[in-house]
Amino acid sequence: MRQTMTTQLTIVARIEAKPEHTERVRSALIKLLEPTRNEDACINYDLHQDINNPSLFLLYENWKSRELWLAHMETQHIKAYAAATEGAVDNFTVNEMSITG
């Protein structure tokens, strides 16, 4: 097994906005794209919105390591997102994944 520090981390984050706050959450998520993609540790950071349920968003992210992703979670742009969407999200799930096979 590879050491944690050098193992790439994939994040699949599922964010379900309260229907009346969909645009607020969408706008806050879009504001995360540029600063996150500019982080050295970020390999890719892709935002998706469900076609049939516009209140459902999915972030598909790849990071150089879990430690570097954890550092990302402490950045000012993540804190700004949390403040901007407080009370607007019904469900938020994060899955930390690794490549298998």
C-alpha positions as CSV (number, residue, x, y, z in Angstrom):
1,M,0.0,0.0,0.0
2,R,1.3,3.5,-0.9
3,Q,2.0,6.0,1.9
4,T,-0.8,8.5,2.6
5,M,1.3,11.5,1.9
6,T,1.8,10.5,-1.8
7,T,-1.5,9.0,-2.5
8,Q,-3.8,11.0,-4.7
9,L,-7.2,11.6,-3.2
10,T,-10.5,11.8,-5.0
11,I,-13.4,13.7,-3.4
12,V,-17.0,13.3,-4.5
13,A,-19.1,15.9,-2.7
14,R,-22.9,15.9,-3.0
15,I,-24.6,19.1,-2.0
16,E,-28.4,19.4,-2.0
17,A,-29.6,22.9,-1.7
18,K,-33.0,23.8,-0.1
19,P,-35.1,24.4,-3.3
20,E,-35.7,28.0,-2.4
21,H,-31.9,28.6,-2.0
22,T,-30.7,26.8,-5.2
23,E,-29.4,29.9,-6.9
24,R,-27.6,31.1,-3.7
25,V,-25.8,27.8,-3.3
26,R,-25.0,27.6,-7.1
27,S,-23.5,31.1,-7.0
28,A,-21.4,30.3,-3.9
29,L,-20.2,27.0,-5.5
30,I,-19.2,28.8,-8.7
31,K,-17.2,31.3,-6.7
32,L,-15.1,28.3,-5.4
33,L,-14.0,27.2,-8.9
34,E,-11.2,29.7,-9.8
35,P,-9.5,30.0,-6.4
36,T,-9.6,26.2,-5.8
37,R,-8.4,25.3,-9.3
38,N,-5.4,27.7,-8.7
39,E,-4.3,25.8,-5.7
40,D,-1.1,23.9,-6.4
41,A,-2.5,20.7,-4.8
42,C,-5.6,20.7,-6.9
43,I,-5.5,18.3,-9.9
44,N,-9.1,19.0,-11.0
45,Y,-12.2,20.5,-9.5
46,D,-15.4,20.1,-11.4
47,L,-18.9,21.2,-10.5
48,H,-22.0,19.5,-11.9
49,Q,-25.7,20.4,-11.5
50,D,-28.3,17.7,-11.9
51,I,-30.5,18.2,-15.0
52,N,-33.7,16.8,-13.4
53,N,-33.1,18.2,-9.9
54,P,-31.4,21.6,-10.1
55,S,-31.0,21.8,-6.3
56,L,-28.5,18.9,-6.5
57,F,-24.8,19.6,-7.1
58,L,-21.8,17.3,-7.3
59,L,-18.2,18.3,-7.0
60,Y,-15.7,15.8,-8.4
61,E,-12.2,16.7,-7.2
62,N,-8.7,15.2,-7.4
63,W,-6.0,16.3,-5.0
64,K,-2.3,15.4,-4.7
65,S,-2.8,14.1,-1.2
66,R,-5.4,14.0,1.6
67,E,-3.2,16.3,3.7
68,L,-3.2,18.9,1.0
69,W,-7.0,18.6,0.6
70,L,-7.4,19.1,4.3
71,A,-5.3,22.3,4.0
72,H,-7.7,23.4,1.2
73,M,-10.6,22.9,3.5
74,E,-9.1,25.6,5.8
75,T,-8.8,28.3,3.0
76,Q,-10.5,31.6,3.0
77,H,-12.6,30.7,0.0
78,I,-14.0,27.6,1.7
79,K,-14.8,29.6,4.8
80,A,-16.6,32.2,2.6
81,Y,-18.6,29.4,0.9
82,A,-19.7,28.1,4.3
83,A,-20.8,31.5,5.5
84,A,-22.6,32.3,2.2
85,T,-24.6,29.0,2.2
86,E,-25.3,28.8,6.0
87,G,-28.9,27.5,6.3
88,A,-29.3,27.0,2.6
89,V,-28.2,23.4,2.3
90,D,-30.4,20.4,3.0
91,N,-27.8,17.7,2.7
92,F,-24.0,17.7,2.3
93,T,-22.1,14.5,1.9
94,V,-18.3,14.1,1.2
95,N,-16.8,10.8,0.1
96,E,-13.0,10.5,0.3
97,M,-11.9,7.9,-2.4
98,S,-8.8,6.4,-3.8
99,I,-8.0,4.7,-7.1
100,T,-8.4,1.0,-6.9
101,G,-6.9,-1.4,-9.4
